[in-house]
Structures are given as structure tokens and as C-alpha cells.
């Protein structure tokens, strides 16, 4: 059974940090490109960051570049999103995605709220 389980969400003050792990199981994690997406309240889903299967290539959405870092540990089947200098506009449900060719898996999401 394929699972992607995000965690680490919560309420954080502006300027704070959070680290979101996404634990994968049921598929060969090390050959999948992993991506974090987010969906702000009332808006569509947007790409936050992606990382290639070997971790050698990383891409970031414009709004998070320089503040967020994506990483992965293939030995632990986990992808991480380190979020620093958080802003109220980062408030969203954050989703983990694994993609290889035409196959895509999604997690259930973890909610992040940035507010004072």
C-alpha cells in the first residue's frame, strides 16, 4: 500500500521556522522525483519545491526561493521541507507528491498557519 504521510504543520508566528517531513512507503522512493505543493485558503494548488531522485537537482517556486529548502534521505524514504522566515502568505495546506513517468502519489496534507 502506497503512503505519503506529511507531518510537522502547525501555528507559527511570522518570521518563524518549521520543518515538514514526508514519510513514504509502498513504492521505490529513491527513483521518484519528490515535490512539495501547497494550497492557500481559497486558492489553487501551487508548486513549492521539487527534488530529483538522487537529490542533485532542486527547484523552487519564486515566492519561497531563498527561504525554503527541500532535501531528501533515500535511506529513510523521507523528503523534508525546511521553511524559514515564514510569512502570513505561506499559510496553506502543504502536500507531498512523488512522481515518476506517469505515476504520481499524493499525501493527505499538513496545515501550516502563519499568524501572530
Buried (B, 14 or more C-beta within 10 A) or exposed (E): EEEBBBEBBEEBEEEBEBEBBBBBEEBEBEEBBBBBBBBBEEEEBBBBBBBEBEBEEEBBBEEBEEBBBBBBEBEEBBBBBBBBEBEEEBBBBBBBBBBEEEEEBBBEBBBBBBEE
